[in-house]
Amino acid sequence: MDKIEYGLNDIVEMKKEHPCHKSKEWKIIRMGADIRIKCLGCGTSVLMPRQKFDKKIKKIVRKAEEEGDSVCL
């Protein structure tokens, strides 16, 4: 399986829904050894190790460049 390349402020779709509003879309708000993502349905943020995030991500919905945000890899 190819590794998905994502960056800060990208909107991503996860494999499982968040129970809030059945939302699968999250915004990446912090990157490092851990990734912090924010649910676009309810605003809850979750911190997880990058390795775990890589297993749970399904696809990139929208890149940050399309919104005019800076990308940090």
mmCIF file of the C-alpha atoms, coordinates in Angstrom:
data_MODEL
# 
_entry.id   MODEL 
# 
loop_
_atom_site.group_PDB 
_atom_site.id 
_atom_site.type_symbol 
_atom_site.label_atom_id 
_atom_site.label_alt_id 
_atom_site.label_comp_id 
_atom_site.label_asym_id 
_atom_site.label_entity_id 
_atom_site.label_seq_id 
_atom_site.pdbx_PDB_ins_code 
_atom_site.Cartn_x 
_atom_site.Cartn_y 
_atom_site.Cartn_z 
_atom_site.occupancy 
_atom_site.B_iso_or_equiv 
_atom_site.pdbx_formal_charge 
_atom_site.auth_seq_id 
_atom_site.auth_comp_id 
_atom_site.auth_asym_id 
_atom_site.auth_atom_id 
_atom_site.pdbx_PDB_model_num 
ATOM 1  C CA . MET A 1 1  ? 0.000   0.000  0.000  1.00 0.00 ? 1  MET A CA 1 
ATOM 2  C CA . ASP A 1 2  ? 1.291   3.460  -0.910 1.00 0.00 ? 2  ASP A CA 1 
ATOM 3  C CA . LYS A 1 3  ? 1.903   5.897  1.908  1.00 0.00 ? 3  LYS A CA 1 
ATOM 4  C CA . ILE A 1 4  ? -0.439  8.886  1.855  1.00 0.00 ? 4  ILE A CA 1 
ATOM 5  C CA . GLU A 1 5  ? 1.390   12.231 1.966  1.00 0.00 ? 5  GLU A CA 1 
ATOM 6  C CA . TYR A 1 6  ? -0.413  14.744 4.163  1.00 0.00 ? 6  TYR A CA 1 
ATOM 7  C CA . GLY A 1 7  ? 0.466   18.118 5.629  1.00 0.00 ? 7  GLY A CA 1 
ATOM 8  C CA . LEU A 1 8  ? -0.573  20.663 8.216  1.00 0.00 ? 8  LEU A CA 1 
ATOM 9  C CA . ASN A 1 9  ? -4.144  21.991 7.756  1.00 0.00 ? 9  ASN A CA 1 
ATOM 10 C CA . ASP A 1 10 ? -5.098  19.238 5.276  1.00 0.00 ? 10 ASP A CA 1 
ATOM 11 C CA . ILE A 1 11 ? -8.628  17.846 5.579  1.00 0.00 ? 11 ILE A CA 1 
ATOM 12 C CA . VAL A 1 12 ? -8.470  14.043 5.764  1.00 0.00 ? 12 VAL A CA 1 
ATOM 13 C CA . GLU A 1 13 ? -11.006 11.235 5.852  1.00 0.00 ? 13 GLU A CA 1 
ATOM 14 C CA . MET A 1 14 ? -10.523 8.510  8.450  1.00 0.00 ? 14 MET A CA 1 
ATOM 15 C CA . LYS A 1 15 ? -11.634 4.887  8.069  1.00 0.00 ? 15 LYS A CA 1 
ATOM 16 C CA . LYS A 1 16 ? -14.088 5.040  10.992 1.00 0.00 ? 16 LYS A CA 1 
ATOM 17 C CA . GLU A 1 17 ? -16.726 7.665  11.766 1.00 0.00 ? 17 GLU A CA 1 
ATOM 18 C CA . HIS A 1 18 ? -16.515 9.908  14.817 1.00 0.00 ? 18 HIS A CA 1 
ATOM 19 C CA . PRO A 1 19 ? -19.614 9.294  16.957 1.00 0.00 ? 19 PRO A CA 1 
ATOM 20 C CA . CYS A 1 20 ? -20.485 13.018 17.211 1.00 0.00 ? 20 CYS A CA 1 
ATOM 21 C CA . HIS A 1 21 ? -22.261 13.662 13.920 1.00 0.00 ? 21 HIS A CA 1 
ATOM 22 C CA . LYS A 1 22 ? -21.100 10.609 12.009 1.00 0.00 ? 22 LYS A CA 1 
ATOM 23 C CA . SER A 1 23 ? -18.312 12.737 10.556 1.00 0.00 ? 23 SER A CA 1 
ATOM 24 C CA . LYS A 1 24 ? -15.272 11.074 8.977  1.00 0.00 ? 24 LYS A CA 1 
ATOM 25 C CA . GLU A 1 25 ? -13.550 14.360 8.088  1.00 0.00 ? 25 GLU A CA 1 
ATOM 26 C CA . TRP A 1 26 ? -10.782 15.786 10.268 1.00 0.00 ? 26 TRP A CA 1 
ATOM 27 C CA . LYS A 1 27 ? -8.348  18.702 9.968  1.00 0.00 ? 27 LYS A CA 1 
ATOM 28 C CA . ILE A 1 28 ? -4.668  18.147 10.815 1.00 0.00 ? 28 ILE A CA 1 
ATOM 29 C CA . ILE A 1 29 ? -3.786  20.877 13.328 1.00 0.00 ? 29 ILE A CA 1 
ATOM 30 C CA . ARG A 1 30 ? -0.425  19.627 14.662 1.00 0.00 ? 30 ARG A CA 1 
ATOM 31 C CA . MET A 1 31 ? 2.320   17.476 13.188 1.00 0.00 ? 31 MET A CA 1 
ATOM 32 C CA . GLY A 1 32 ? 5.395   15.965 14.798 1.00 0.00 ? 32 GLY A CA 1 
ATOM 33 C CA . ALA A 1 33 ? 6.052   12.567 16.329 1.00 0.00 ? 33 ALA A CA 1 
ATOM 34 C CA . ASP A 1 34 ? 2.349   12.764 17.209 1.00 0.00 ? 34 ASP A CA 1 
ATOM 35 C CA . ILE A 1 35 ? -0.489  14.073 15.034 1.00 0.00 ? 35 ILE A CA 1 
ATOM 36 C CA . ARG A 1 36 ? -3.347  16.181 16.434 1.00 0.00 ? 36 ARG A CA 1 
ATOM 37 C CA . ILE A 1 37 ? -6.526  16.172 14.384 1.00 0.00 ? 37 ILE A CA 1 
ATOM 38 C CA . LYS A 1 38 ? -9.747  18.132 14.891 1.00 0.00 ? 38 LYS A CA 1 
ATOM 39 C CA . CYS A 1 39 ? -13.177 16.711 14.047 1.00 0.00 ? 39 CYS A CA 1 
ATOM 40 C CA . LEU A 1 40 ? -15.025 18.932 11.580 1.00 0.00 ? 40 LEU A CA 1 
ATOM 41 C CA . GLY A 1 41 ? -18.360 17.743 12.974 1.00 0.00 ? 41 GLY A CA 1 
ATOM 42 C CA . CYS A 1 42 ? -18.021 18.706 16.637 1.00 0.00 ? 42 CYS A CA 1 
ATOM 43 C CA . GLY A 1 43 ? -14.603 20.337 17.067 1.00 0.00 ? 43 GLY A CA 1 
ATOM 44 C CA . THR A 1 44 ? -13.120 17.649 19.317 1.00 0.00 ? 44 THR A CA 1 
ATOM 45 C CA . SER A 1 45 ? -9.369  17.222 18.919 1.00 0.00 ? 45 SER A CA 1 
ATOM 46 C CA . VAL A 1 46 ? -7.496  13.948 19.250 1.00 0.00 ? 46 VAL A CA 1 
ATOM 47 C CA . LEU A 1 47 ? -3.748  13.365 19.647 1.00 0.00 ? 47 LEU A CA 1 
ATOM 48 C CA . MET A 1 48 ? -2.317  10.084 18.354 1.00 0.00 ? 48 MET A CA 1 
ATOM 49 C CA . PRO A 1 49 ? 1.077   8.686  17.408 1.00 0.00 ? 49 PRO A CA 1 
ATOM 50 C CA . ARG A 1 50 ? 1.956   9.176  13.726 1.00 0.00 ? 50 ARG A CA 1 
ATOM 51 C CA . GLN A 1 51 ? 2.193   5.399  13.195 1.00 0.00 ? 51 GLN A CA 1 
ATOM 52 C CA . LYS A 1 52 ? -1.369  4.892  14.459 1.00 0.00 ? 52 LYS A CA 1 
ATOM 53 C CA . PHE A 1 53 ? -2.618  7.837  12.358 1.00 0.00 ? 53 PHE A CA 1 
ATOM 54 C CA . ASP A 1 54 ? -1.023  6.334  9.228  1.00 0.00 ? 54 ASP A CA 1 
ATOM 55 C CA . LYS A 1 55 ? -3.035  3.132  9.773  1.00 0.00 ? 55 LYS A CA 1 
ATOM 56 C CA . LYS A 1 56 ? -6.343  4.957  10.352 1.00 0.00 ? 56 LYS A CA 1 
ATOM 57 C CA . ILE A 1 57 ? -6.250  7.512  7.515  1.00 0.00 ? 57 ILE A CA 1 
ATOM 58 C CA . LYS A 1 58 ? -8.275  6.666  4.405  1.00 0.00 ? 58 LYS A CA 1 
ATOM 59 C CA . LYS A 1 59 ? -7.638  9.583  2.034  1.00 0.00 ? 59 LYS A CA 1 
ATOM 60 C CA . ILE A 1 60 ? -6.995  13.313 1.749  1.00 0.00 ? 60 ILE A CA 1 
ATOM 61 C CA . VAL A 1 61 ? -10.210 15.207 1.049  1.00 0.00 ? 61 VAL A CA 1 
ATOM 62 C CA . ARG A 1 62 ? -8.629  18.647 0.517  1.00 0.00 ? 62 ARG A CA 1 
ATOM 63 C CA . LYS A 1 63 ? -5.030  19.836 0.594  1.00 0.00 ? 63 LYS A CA 1 
ATOM 64 C CA . ALA A 1 64 ? -4.160  22.971 2.568  1.00 0.00 ? 64 ALA A CA 1 
ATOM 65 C CA . GLU A 1 65 ? -2.721  24.623 -0.589 1.00 0.00 ? 65 GLU A CA 1 
ATOM 66 C CA . GLU A 1 66 ? -6.231  24.849 -2.045 1.00 0.00 ? 66 GLU A CA 1 
ATOM 67 C CA . GLU A 1 67 ? -7.269  26.981 0.946  1.00 0.00 ? 67 GLU A CA 1 
ATOM 68 C CA . GLY A 1 68 ? -4.206  29.215 0.739  1.00 0.00 ? 68 GLY A CA 1 
ATOM 69 C CA . ASP A 1 69 ? -2.703  27.808 3.954  1.00 0.00 ? 69 ASP A CA 1 
ATOM 70 C CA . SER A 1 70 ? 0.977   26.990 4.300  1.00 0.00 ? 70 SER A CA 1 
ATOM 71 C CA . VAL A 1 71 ? 2.051   23.365 4.138  1.00 0.00 ? 71 VAL A CA 1 
ATOM 72 C CA . CYS A 1 72 ? 4.589   21.993 6.598  1.00 0.00 ? 72 CYS A CA 1 
ATOM 73 C CA . LEU A 1 73 ? 5.930   18.499 5.938  1.00 0.00 ? 73 LEU A CA 1 
# 
